[in-house]
Amino acid sequence: MLKAIVIGSPGAGKSTFARKLRDTTGLPLYYLDMLWHKPDQTTVTREVFDAQLKELLGQDRWIIDGNYQRTLEPRLTACDTVFLLDLPLDVCLCGAQSRVGTKREDLPWIETEVDEEFRQSILDFPKTQLPQIYKLLKKYQSDKKIVIFHSHEEAERYFQNGSAPS
């Protein structure tokens, strides 16, 4: 594994998993949220984001954390390994709530609440984004290692055993 992406619903634990993966593999870790968001809670332009992502994808080794559906296919094309955290909705909602007030390396500000728009994006994820993700994963399954976790325990076992869930 030289180029891995970590995808899944907001609140699923992508960033936590990606940090463990970085610490285990020594691969550099990049957060899409850090490319997209500015510290003042505004965003860069789509062109700036795309240019930064293209530069990252051209590197020899990386882990890229984040869903950003619009850019998923280029990341799938460039990576050799995909980790999908397909966790239950209640786990994702709790995960989003648990990080409120916490300084994180994957976001340039401290969240003070789970706003309604963000909460709704988590609620909508299984219906609007997850089917598209699985469709793309099927397209790339022949030449990518794809690991899907349905619980935090499965993800933790991956690091303990060095293998995918059975």
C-alpha positions, 0 to 999 in steps of 0.5 A: 500500500502506497496510496490509500483513500479513507472514505465514508459518512461524516462522523464515521471516524475516517480521520481517526482511522486515517491517523492510525493508518499513518502511524502504522504505515508511515505514509503522509496523511492529507485531509481534504477538509484542510484543503477545502476549508479556511480557518475563518470557516470559508472555503477556497475556490473549486479551482484551488481545491482541484489544483491542490488535490491534483498535486497530491495525487501526483505524489508517490505516497499518501493517505487522503482522508475525506469523502468529497464525492465530486472528487472521488473518482480521480482519487479512486483512479490514483489510489491502490487501496480504499478504506470505506467506513460504512457505519450505522447512522447512529454511530456517525451522528454520535461521532459528529457530536463527540468531536464538538469542542475538540481541537483536531488536526483535520479541521482548521477550527473547533466545531462548537455545534453540529449544525443542522445542515451538517446533521442532515448531510449525515442523515442523507449520506446512506441514501444519496452518497453511499449507493454511488460509492458502492457503484464506483467501488464495483467499477474499480474492484479488479485493480484496487484493494478495497476494505470495508468496515461496518463497525469501529471494532472491525477497523480496530481489528484491521490494525491488530491483525493487519487484515480486512474483516472477514 
